[in-house]
Amino acid sequence: MDSSKNGGTQPWQVASVVSFYMCAALVMVFVNKAVMNSSPDLPLLFLLIQLVLAVVLLHAAALVTPKVEIPKLDLKTAKKLAPVTFVNVVGLVFNILCLRGVEASYFQIARGLVLPLTIIVSSLHGRSFPNIRVIIAAGIVTAGFFLGVAPTSAGDMAQWREAPNRLPIIYGVLSSFFIAVHSVLIKVSLPHTHNSTIQLAYWQNLGSAIFLAPFILFQGEYGKLLELMHTPSWNGGVFAWGSIVTGIFGFLLCVAGLLSIKVTSPITHMFSSAARSVIQTLLGVRLFQDLLTTNRATSILVILLGTMYYTWAKSTESAPSPRPNPSKHDIEANALKKEHVDDTTLDWQADEKRSSSD
């Protein structure tokens, strides 16, 4: 059901929210990449700043609107949310390490297994077997991933450059796996935060920052920061402003995701994600001189086609039959939409996974 017909949502509202989400997501990816190019030795510290900023901004938002509720901190709830928080921070770490090691346009390929792994983890958790259309969609996306990571003939330098270091790709696969597990744990954890996504986001950001802080100390990133501050060639402004911008836009991305759930259908969002992927690729080539080969372009196209086929398959599979009672129809449509959000847009929180969210 198209959300533009649900609750009186106007087309301009849908367009505004989708544009807002796309812009926030693109800013996150490219500013993250610019900071990682500038300060590759400070990935965890960069991530910590984003998490802390998200917590601060949630407090600020709570002062402005009663819709943002800061949860009461207690040890019992913290223990219950420890698994989802741990999985969240591990996924974030692998995500930023993946982005550091690959080109911006290649990032979506390196993390191309989000959908297949989410289907597998959800099926194992629900002890159910996906239908044939879902399996076909997962197969298409998986084929697109392997098409993108498979090396071509070792000929000239361009072909040699085309195959990136395998370690960032492993980080991308691990990030995709933890995103898939995270999507399942979110459903289990929401009741512990009174089914409030805002409260869960607060717990996750705060908990992830606490988890991450000692590892930054063990990695020696604080010392590396001091060394870089005394290095004339280091552009500290990129790191400082990049941390602030990504922290703010990470928060806005969370808001945009919630707004997108309310006023758009999953299919609308998935097509906007496809458009964002194309724009991201073109901007990567333009801004960072990323290499765009036939293999990479085909890989991105196949992944997008598989993802959109999955969205269509889920929408036809779960389409409600017509009901004579309008109010009952609306209730079921809202329930269907929530299911779509859970099953078809689980990569919202993660493509740029930073401090909000996936």
N, C-alpha and C positions, 0 to 999 in steps of 0.2 A: 504493500500500500504506500503510495507516495505521501510523504508527510506534508506536502504542500496542500493536501486536501484534508489533512487531519488537524483539527484545532484551529482552522482558519489561517494557517501560515501562508503568507504572501510570497510570490516568486522572488521579489526583491530581497526578502529576508533570507530565503534559501541561498540566493546568489551571494549575498553579503557574508553569510556565515562560511560558506564554502571558500570564498576568496580569502577571508580572514584566516581560515585554517591553513590554506595552501601557502599563503605568505609567511605565516608563523613557522610552518614546517620547513620551508625553504631557507628562511633566515637561520634556523637552528642548524641545519646541515652545513651550510656554507660558512657560517661564523665559527662553528665547531672545527671545521676543517682548516680555516685560516689560523685559528689559535694553535691547533696541533702542528701545523707547518712551522709556526713561529716558535713554539715551545714544546717540542716532542718529548722532552724529559719530564713534563709535569702533567701527565694525563689524570692522575688520581686527585691531585690538588685542584686542578681545573674542575673536575667533577664535584669535589667537595664544596667548592664555592657556589656552584649551581644549586646544590641541594640546600645549603644554608640560606641562599637568597630566596628559594622557593618557600621555605618555612617563614622567613621574614615577611614576604609578600602575602602569604596566607593570613598572617596576623594583621597586616595592614588592611587587607580586604575585609576581614571580620569587623574592623572598626567602621567600615563604610556601609556594609550591607549585612543584615541579619541572616541572609541566605548562606553565608560562609560561617560555619560553626567550628570553632577550635575545640577539639575533644579534650576531656579531662584526662590527664595522664595518670595512669595507675599501672602497677607492675603486673597485675593479673591480665589486663588487656594486652600489655606489651609482650607477655609470654605467648599469648594466643596468636599474635600477629608476627612473631619472630620468624616463622618459616617464610611467609610472603615477603617480609622485609629483606631477609637474607637473599632469597632468590632474586628480588628486585635489584639489590645493589650488585650482585655478581653479574647479572645481565647487563647492567649499566657499565660495569668495568669492561667486560668483553666487547660491548658495543663501541665504547670510546677507543679501545685498543684497535679494533677493526678499522674504524674510521681513520685513525692515525696512520695505519699502514697501507691503505688503498686510496685510489683516487676517488673524488666525490661522485663521479658518474659511475664508478664501479661498486660503490658502497651497497647499492640496492641489489646487485648481483651477489655480492659476498654474503648478504643476509637474505638471500632468496628462498631459503628453506623454512621461513617462518610459518607459512601456511601449511605445508605438508607435515611439519613437526607438530603444529598445533592440532591438526586433525588426528594424528597418531596419539598424542598425549590425552586429548579430550576423549577419544574412543576408549583408551585404556582406563581412564578414570571413570567413565560412565559405563564401562563394560558393555559397550555396544559396538556393532560393526557398521562402518559407514556404507551408504549405498553406492552403487556403481558410478553414478555421476560424480560424486565427491571423490571417489578413488581416481577417476579419469582426470579430474581437475588437479588433484595432488600430483599425479603422474606428469601432467603437462608442465606444472611449475617446477618439479624436480628436474625434468629434462632441460628446461630453460636454465636452471642453475648450473647443471653440469656442462651445458653448452658454453656458458660464460667462463667457467673456470678451466675448461680443457684447453691445453696449449695447442697452437697450430704448428705447422712445420717450422723447425728452427732455422729459418732463413736469415732475413736481414735483421737489422737492429730494431726496427719497428715491431716485428713479430716477436723478438726476444723480450722487448719491453712490455708486450701485450700480456704476458703471463706474470702476474705480480707474485711477490713472496707468498709462499703457501701458509706461513704462520698467521697473517691477518685473515686469511680465508677460514682457517680453523677457528680463530676468534669469532668470525662472523657466524659460523655454524653453531658454536657454543652459545653465542648471544641469541640466536634464533631458538635454540633449545630452551634456554632459560625464559625467554619471552613466552614460549608455549606453556611451560610449567606455571609461569606467573599468571597467565590467563585463567588457568584452572584454580589456582590458589586464591585469586581475587574473588571468585564466586563463593568459595568456602569462607573467606575472611570477612566479607561484607556484613554478615550478621553481627560480628563483634564490634562493628562501628555503627550500629543502628541503621544498616543499609545506606549509609552516607558515603558517597564516593569522595567527597571533599575531606571528610574526617579520615578516610583510609589513605588518601593522598598525603595528608599531614603526617600521619603515623609513619608512612613509608619514607617520606623525605627526611624526617627527623631521625628515624631509626637507621636509615641508610647512611646518613652523615655520621652517626655515632659508630656504626660498624666500620666505616671507611677511615676515620681519623687515625687510628693506631697503625693501620697498614701504610699510610702515607709516611708516618714516622719511620717505620721499618724499612721502607723503600728509599729513605733518605731524600725525599722530594723537598722537604723544608730546606735542607742544606743546599740542594741544587738550585733552589730559588734564590738563596742568598748569593751563590756564586754567579748566577745569571745577572743579578742586580748590579754586580760589579764588573760585568762584561759590557764594554762599550757597543759591541755589535748587536747585542740583544735588544729587540724592540719590546720593551715592557708594556708599552701602551696597547699593543695588540692583545697581549694576555689580559691586562686589566680590563680594558673596555670589552673585549670578547667575553670575559667571565660575566660582566654585568649584563651585556646584551643577551647572552644565552640564558642567564638566570631569569631575566624578565620575560623573554620570549618562551622559555620553557614553561613558565607559569601561564602565559597567555595561551600556549598550546593546550594546556590542560583545560582552560576555560573554553577554548575553541572546540575541543573534542566534546565537551559536555553540551555546548550549544548545538553542535552538529548532530548529536544524538537526538536532541529535542526537535529540530526543525527540518532535518533531511532524512530521506530514506537511506538504507544501507547501499542500495544500488547507486543512488546519486553520489554518496560519499566515495564509493569504490571507483566510479568514473572520474571523480575529481582527483583521487589518488593516482589514477593512471595518467591524467593530464600533468599532475605534479611531477611524476617520474620522468616524463618527457622533458618538461621544463628543467628539471634538475640535471638531466643529462646534457642538455644544450648549454646550460649555464656553467656546468663543470668544464665543458670543452672551451667555453669562452673565457671564463675567469681564471681557471687553473691550467689551461692548455692540456686538459685530459685527452688521452688517446681514445678515440672512438672508432673501433674497427667493426667490420661486418659481424664478427663473432659476438661482440659485446652488444651491438644494436639488436641483433637477432635474439640474443639471450634475454634482454630487457623486454622485447616484444612478446616472446613466448611466456615469460613469467607473468606479464600483464594479462595476456589472453587467458592463461590458466586461472588467474585470480578472478577475472571477470566472469569466466564460465562457472567457477565455484559459486560466486554471488548469485548468478542467475539460477543455478541448480538449487541452491538453498531457498531462494524466493519462490520457485515453483513447487518445491517439495513441501513448504510450510504454508502455502497460500490458503487462507481461510475460505470456507464456503460461504456464500451469501446468507445473511441473517435478516429476518424480517424486523427484528428489534434494533433500531439504530444505536441505542445506548449499549446494548450487548455487543454489537458489532465493533463499536469504538473500543470497548474494553479488550476484546480479542485482538483488534488491530494493534493496540498498544503493547499487548503481551507478545505478539508476533514481532513487533519492531524491536523489543528488548532482546528477544532471542537472536534476531539478526545482528544486533550490535555485539552480542557475545560471540557469535559464531563466524561472522564475516568481516568484522573490522577490528580484530584483535591486534593487528599491527599498527593501529592508530598510535598506541602509547609507545611504540618502540622504534619506529624508523629513525627518529632523531633522539632517541631516548637519553634523556638529559635529567631534568629534575622534576618533571610533572608526571604526566601519564599515570605507547604504547602508551 
